Amino acid sequence: MRSPIQTRYEDMPEELPIFPLSGALLLPWGRLPLNIFEPRYLNMSLDALGAGRIIGMVQPDDDRNAKTEGAANAEPSVYSVGCAGRIASFEETEDGRLLIMLKGLCRFSITDEIEGRKGYRRVKASYDAFKSDLEVFANFEANRELLFERLRPYLEAHAMPISVDVLKGLSDSALVTSVCMVCPFDPREKQALLEAPTLKARYEILLVLLQIAAFEATGIDTPRQ
């Protein structure tokens, strides 16, 4: 049964404010905490709170930006696929920041960039290729033993204070989503995870990224699939 607060495809806005943030990955059904302090993104967040609470997370396309560096009045290029999220909760701080929690809803393709508002950028978004993001994940079975065997050396190499025991309590879909979002992969790798066509494909990319990163950090190869 659909929750009364679960967003429907028909509810997704055609015009979407975007927050370009390198290395920040939001996935459908994931949760991303954000510390908002720049005036333009405070404006964006406050406007969103008054109009559906939905914003789009996108990553700057560093490869394209390197080629156009120095271009006059050019906004940084962003990848064409992002993920829309709903502000599930927010808190105002004494020093004027907003601490928000974004719940991932649905990926989108940017079809056009439109006039910005109050310093933040806006786009026309299409969700047609990603309708299934709004549905509860179908049954998915990950090789959890293999995933944790590759994850442990990665966490140790990056000194990440994450308890594997806590992660073991997550469902397979939540586990894959959480690990993809929390690991500090480079932006291109995060974009590959975002654009994976299925959760299974995302899981397989994750396994490869963990294995490569752990080997580069330790010189020790992890078990094959």
Secondary structure as UniProt FT lines:
FT   TURN            4..5
FT   HELIX           9..11
FT   STRAND          15..20
FT   TURN            22..23
FT   TURN            28..29
FT   STRAND          31..36
FT   HELIX           39..49
FT   TURN            50..52
FT   STRAND          54..58
FT   HELIX           62..67
FT   TURN            69..70
FT   TURN            72..73
FT   STRAND          81..92
FT   TURN            94..95
FT   STRAND          98..117
FT   TURN            118..119
FT   STRAND          120..126
FT   HELIX           128..134
FT   HELIX           144..157
FT   TURN            158..159
FT   HELIX           164..167
FT   TURN            168..169
FT   HELIX           172..182
FT   HELIX           187..195
FT   HELIX           199..218
//
